[in-house]
């Protein structure tokens, strides 16, 4: 495979050569055990940055707002970064606590960063109709979330992404400095998450032209009525 399917923030489908892609090195923070819950031959949603060096992020990551529950933040970030609304709870949820040590003014100190990771099947998502939510307050830098969104039927996933773009569901991609969503085979996503190439690849002229054209639409519609409730009921399973 030399090319990947992508849906741009204008809802246009295109093929991107793998050799032009740069991959974010911080994707290695994904808990390695999450990959065990992915079906064989699945594809991972990977957003791409609209600023140099136009890097690709494996999965979805974000920061909870102050006072916002981790699990609510997952729904919001997924909608903001790929234009999909979750209609069921994640298959697997993993809570982690990272203790990080840094040097401040000559003295070491330790702070805690709480992560909540999950695996989400896009067959349990629908296209968004507008933005996820209007931001209230500031980010809680110590509360981070991440998700691996997968699909075994790439054609069905592309249709959902295109529909979301037409309905204004891609509006917030621009705010997050994203311009397209790539469908990456899980084995390749795994490789790039932990061992991304060191050399920076040259971005194609086509990619730069797409970014320069800008997004297709803008909307103030808020679409958050069908976010999951995260009920503890045992009936809701993948």
N, C-alpha and C positions, 0 to 999 in steps of 0.2 A: 504494500500500500504506500503510495507516494503523495496522496492528497486526502484531505479531510473535508467533510461537509460542514458548512457554516451558514448561519442565518444572521444577516446584518441587522443593525438597529432600524433599518428601513424595511425589514421584512423580506429582503431579497436573499435568495438561496445561491450560494456559490461554492466552488471548490478551492481550497487553500492548500498550497504545497507545503508539506511538512518541513522541508528544508528552509523555509523562510520564517519559521516560528521560533520565537524565544520563549523560554519557560521560566516561571517564577521559582526561585530557589526555596522560598519559604513554604512551598507545598509539602516539603518533607515533614512538616509538623503533623500531617494527617496520621492518626493512630493506625498502625499497620494492620491491626486486627479487623478493621472495618472492611477491608478488601475481601475477607472471607465470606461476607454476606452478599456479595454481588453474584448474580447469575453468570453462567458462561456466555461468552459472545455478547456481552452487554456493552453499552456505550455510556460514557460519562459526559455530563454537561460541563464545559470549560469556557468561562467568559474570557474575552481578550481585551486588553487595555488599549485605550485610544491615544496614549502618549508614549513617546519613545522610552524604551525600545519595543513598545507594542507587545508586551509579554502576555502569555497565556497562563491563567490560573487554573490549577486542577481542583475542581469542585467549587463550592460556594463558601465564603467566609465573611464574617462581619463582626460588628460590635453591638452589644445590647445598649439600649438607652438607659439612663438612670431611672430606676423604678420599674423597668420592663423585665418581665420574666424571660429567662433563657429560651424557653420553648416557644414563646410568642415571637421572640427575636428571630428564631429559625424561619418561621413562616414568612415574616416580613422580608428578611434578607433574600430568601429564595425568590420571592415575587419581585423584589427590586433588581436582582442581578440576572434573572432569566425570564421574567414575565410569566411565571406559572404560580397558580394558587393551589396549595395542598388541600385535599379534601378528606384525607385520612391521616392518622398518626404515622410517624416514621416507623420503619421496620425495626431498627435497632437504634438505641440511644446510649451514648457512652459519655459519662461525666468524668472530667480529669481536672486535676489541680497541678498547675506548674509553679514551682517555686524558683524564682529567678533572682540571681544576685547581680547587682550592679554597683558601680562606684559613683558616689555622689560627693562632690567637694572633698575628695581625698579619703572618704571613709566608705567602707562597704555596707550595703544594706540589702535586705531580702524583701521582695514583695511577691504576692500571690496573684496569679492570673488563672481564673477559672474558665475552663473550656467545656462546651457541650457539643458533641459530635453526633451525627446521625446518618443513616442510609435511607434514601427516599426513592421509591419507584415512581417515575413520571406517569405511569399509567393511572396513578391515583392523584393526578394533578389535572387541572383544567386551565385553559388560557385566561390570563387576567384581562380585566376590562377597566383600565385606568391604573392609577398608582396604588401602592400598597397602603400607605398611610402618610399623613402629614406629620413631620417630625415635631416632637414635643420634648423640650429639654435638651440635655447634652449627653454625649456618649459616656458610658461607663467602661473605661479602658481595661478594667480588670475582669470584665465579663465578656468573653468571646464565644462565638458560635461557628460551627462548620458543618457542611453537609456534602455527601456524595450523592448526586442525583444520577440515576441510571435508567436506561431503557434498552430493551432487547429488540424493539422494532423501530429503527431509526426513521422510517418513513412516517410513522404515526407521530413521532416526536417533532419532526420538522413541520408537520401540519399544525400542531399545537402552537409552536413558536411563531409561525407566520400569522396565525389567527390572533395571537396575543399582540403582535406588532400592529396589525390593522385596527385592533380595538383600543390602542393606546397603552397596552401593557408593557411596552418597552420604554416608556417615558423616562423612568428613573435610571435606566442604564446610562444615560448621558450624565446624570448627576454623579454616578459612581465612576465616571471616566471609562466606560465600556462602550464598544462599538459593534461587537458581534459575539455570537455564541457558537462554539465549536462542538461537534459531536466526535468524541475521541474514544476509540476502542479501549476497553478497560485495561488490557495488557500494556498498551502504549502509555495510557495515563499513569499507570503504576510506575512504569519506568521513568517517566519524566518528572513524577512527583519526588522521587528520591535520588535520581541521578541525572538531572538536567544537563544538557551540553554546556560546556564552559564558554565556547565561542559564541559571539553574538551574530545572528544571521541578518542579512540585508533584506529589508521589507520590500515587497514588490510595489511597482508603480500603481497597480490596480488597487492595492490595499490603501495606499495614501490618498488616492482619488475618492474612495468610498468614505474615508474619514472626513475629507474636505467637504463633501456634499452635505454632511450633517444628517440628523435624524429626519424621519418622514413626517411625524406628527407630534402634537403636544396636547395634553388633556389634564384637567383638574379633577376628573372623576376619581373618587376613592372607592376601591373595590376590596373590602376586607370582611364581607359578611359571612364567608364560608370558610374562614380559617378553622382548623381543627380545634376541638376543645380539650384534647389530650386527656380524655376520660380514661380511667383505669379499668374499664370494662374489658374482660378477656375475649369478648366477641369480636373486637376490632383487631384483626391480625392480617398480615400479608399472606 
